[in-house]
Amino acid sequence: EKDAKLLISLAQSIMTDVEGSKVVVNLIPFNDIGHPTYRTPSMEKVLGFQKIITDGGVLCYVRTTRGDEENAACGQLATSRSK
């Protein structure tokens, strides 16, 4: 919730400071690549995050994840290799 509110604040600042600007947030859930720290969030959490942002007056979409088969996310690629 804290991160969503920070994002709302940033978006509102941009819309206030830059005349005629609009901000759209695209949420792209993290693709699980087996990293020990980062995991794919549940859709419930993603939609909850989206709701906080839209309730804050910022247009927000949840994007479809792609690249699961290649372990790709947002332009980042990871490879699985055995040692």
C-alpha positions in Angstrom: 0.0 0.0 0.0 2.9 2.4 0.8 4.4 1.9 -2.7 1.0 2.5 -4.3 0.5 5.7 -2.4 4.0 6.9 -3.4 3.2 6.2 -7.0 0.0 8.1 -6.8 1.8 11.1 -5.3 4.4 11.0 -8.1 1.7 10.8 -10.8 -0.3 13.6 -9.3 2.8 15.8 -9.0 3.5 15.2 -12.7 -0.1 16.0 -13.7 0.0 19.2 -11.5 3.4 20.4 -12.6 3.2 19.7 -16.3 0.2 21.4 -17.8 -2.0 19.2 -20.0 -0.2 16.0 -19.0 -1.9 12.7 -18.2 -0.3 9.8 -16.4 -1.2 6.2 -17.1 0.3 3.4 -15.0 0.9 0.0 -16.6 1.3 -2.8 -14.0 3.2 -5.8 -15.3 3.4 -8.6 -12.8 6.8 -10.0 -12.3 7.6 -13.3 -14.2 8.9 -15.9 -11.8 12.4 -16.9 -13.0 13.3 -18.8 -9.9 15.0 -16.0 -8.1 15.1 -16.7 -4.3 13.9 -13.2 -3.4 11.3 -12.2 -6.0 8.1 -14.1 -6.8 5.1 -13.5 -9.0 2.4 -11.7 -7.0 -1.1 -13.2 -6.8 -3.6 -11.7 -9.1 -5.5 -10.6 -6.0 -2.5 -8.5 -4.9 -2.0 -7.0 -8.3 -5.7 -6.0 -8.5 -5.5 -4.6 -5.0 -2.5 -2.5 -5.9 -4.4 -1.3 -9.1 -7.4 -0.4 -7.0 -5.4 1.8 -4.6 -3.9 3.6 -7.6 -7.2 4.1 -9.4 -8.9 5.2 -6.2 -6.1 7.8 -6.0 -7.3 9.3 -9.3 -4.6 7.8 -11.6 -5.5 5.7 -14.6 -4.0 2.2 -14.2 -4.0 -1.0 -16.3 -2.8 -4.5 -15.5 -0.8 -5.7 -18.5 -0.8 -9.3 -19.6 2.4 -11.1 -18.8 4.4 -12.5 -21.7 7.7 -14.2 -21.9 7.1 -16.8 -19.2 8.6 -19.5 -21.3 11.8 -17.6 -21.9 12.1 -16.3 -18.3 11.7 -12.8 -19.7 10.2 -9.8 -18.0 10.3 -6.1 -18.9 13.3 -6.6 -21.3 15.2 -8.7 -18.8 16.2 -12.2 -19.8 17.4 -14.9 -17.5 18.7 -18.3 -18.5 18.6 -21.5 -16.7 21.8 -23.5 -16.9 23.1 -26.4 -15.0 26.5 -26.3 -13.3 
